[in-house]
Structures are given as structure tokens and as C-alpha cells.
Amino acid sequence: MRIVALFNLKPGVERERYERWARTTDMPTVKALASIADFQVLRTTGLLGSEAPAPYQYLEIIDVADPEQFSRDVATEAMTRVAQAFQELAEVTFMLTEPLAAEEPA
């Protein structure tokens, strides 16, 4: 399972503050979960072919190796604290995804 989170920082939250927290708390905590295969936090830099800013400042890609274990992992006290801190810093939308299978050529 892959979860994609799109988010913007809340008004008044400085980029440096969020990124320091992401590097020192969010990323190490999530990457240490038994259920996680990979976790990436990405800062957007713009829109391809446009000078307009991207609609989201950041995104996370969370590759979950074991969904049942993930449910247990996110219920821990440590992850509850991380989730609460994240909600204070950002307005986020989490999306569950699944890959599309390519069709065989006719």
C-alpha cells in the first residue's frame, strides 16, 4: 500500500521550523516503524512548464509493507505525538493509492 500526503504549512509556520522537525522527528520515527518499506518527504519547487507555484508545498510518500502492522504502529504513543505535531504544522490530505496494471498490447 502506498499513501501519498499533500500538504501546505499552516499560516505562521516557517519552512525552516517544519523542515527541522521533519528531519529530526518525523522521518526517523516513521522510517523506524516495522510496517514501513520506505518514507520520503519532498518539497515542491514549482510546476513543470509554468512560473506558477505548485498548489502544495510538500508531499510525503509512505510505502507500507504491512497494512495490519501499520494500523498497530500508528496507534502507538510515539506516532500519536508525531501525528499531533504534524497537524499543528500543516494542513494535510492523506490519499490511499494502488498501482494500475499495464494492459498487454493487442
N, C-alpha and C positions, 0 to 999 in steps of 0.2 A: 504494500500500500504506500502511496506517496501522498503527502499532504503539502499543499502549497499555501503559504500565508502571504497575503499582500497587505502592506500597511504603510501608514504615514505617522510621523511623530505628532503627538498632541501639541497644541499651541503652547509655546513657552519651553518646550523640551529641546535643548540644544543637541545638535548632532554628536558632538564630542561626548556628551554625557551618555547618550544612548549607546554609542559605539563602544565606549569603555565598558559599560555594563554587559553588552553583548559578548565582548571578547573575554571578560573575566568571570562572568557568571552564566549567562545563557548558553553559550556554545559549549563550554566544558561540561556543564550539568547535563544538557541534552545528549551530547555525544557519549557520555558515560552510561546512559541508560541501556540496559540489556536488550531492549526491543529495537534499538536504532541501528540501522545499517549505515546511514550517512545523514549528515545535517549540514546545511550550508546557509549562510546569511549573505545576501547580496544587496549592495547599494546600487540603485539605478543611476544612470548617467545621462539619460536622455532617450529620445525616440529616434529610431532609425529614419534617416531622410528628413528630419524635421528639427527645427530650433526650439520647438515647444518642450516644456518639461514633461517627464513621464507622469502619469496620473498617480503613481505610487512611488514613494521614496525608497522603499526597501521591499525585499521579498525573502522568504525562507522556503527552503525545500527540505522536507523531512521525509527520509526514506525509512519506512517502518518495516522491519524484518518479521516481526511477530505481533500482529494486532492485539491478540489476547494479553500478551505481556505488556504491550503499550498501555492498555487500559489500566493495568495494575500500576505501571510506572508513573503515569500522570496523576494517580491518586495519592502518591506519597507526599509527605510533608514538604520535602525539598522542592518537588515540582510545583506544589501549590504555591510556595513562596515565589518561585520563578514566574509562574503564570500571573500572580498578583502584581509583581513588579512590572512585568511586560504590559499589562493592562493600564498601569499608571503612566507608562511612557508612550504608548502607541494606540492608535485606532486600527484594529486588525480584523481581517476576514480570513478564516481558515477554510480551505476547499479540499475535499477528498477527491482524488483523481484515480483514473485507471487508464492504462495504455490502450490505444486502438491497434488491433491486429491488421497487418497489411494483407490485402487480398492478393491471391495468386493471379498473375497476368493470364488473360484469356488466350 
